[in-house]
Amino acid sequence: MNLAEWFKSQKNSNEVRKEIAEFIGRSEAAVMAYAYGYRRTPSDIALKISQFTNDEVSNEDLKEQYQIFNDRDGAFALSSLKGRRVGKPILSVCINASHDEKVNFLTAVANEIALEGGQL
């Protein structure tokens, strides 16, 4: 089972995320990165997650989620910067998007940064 789905199946998923973070000795953000495949899960951490979930989430499930996330097509996004922190994307476009979608993205970027004359 996917770790993110396992969290959703729990009655109080927020508390369970905190508990699993304490159990594996990592931050809650790291746990969510493992759940969605943003980070590769080290084998020792995967074993602890498997123990915590009573083998409902296996090492193979975590590897598969990482692979699924990394096999997605790339994209470009416009996000605000707050110091060194990146905010949520304001605009985004997939690499495989149509020509019109890419032009709309660039036009929206030009509008966001107030580019005069629409010089694209």
ABEGO torsion letter per residue (X at the ends): XBAAAAAAABABAAAAAAAAAAAAGBBAAAAAAAAAGABBBBAAAAAAAAAAAGGABBAAAAAAAAAAAAABBBBBBBBBBBEABBBBBABBBBAABBAAAAAAAAAAAAAAAGBBGGBX
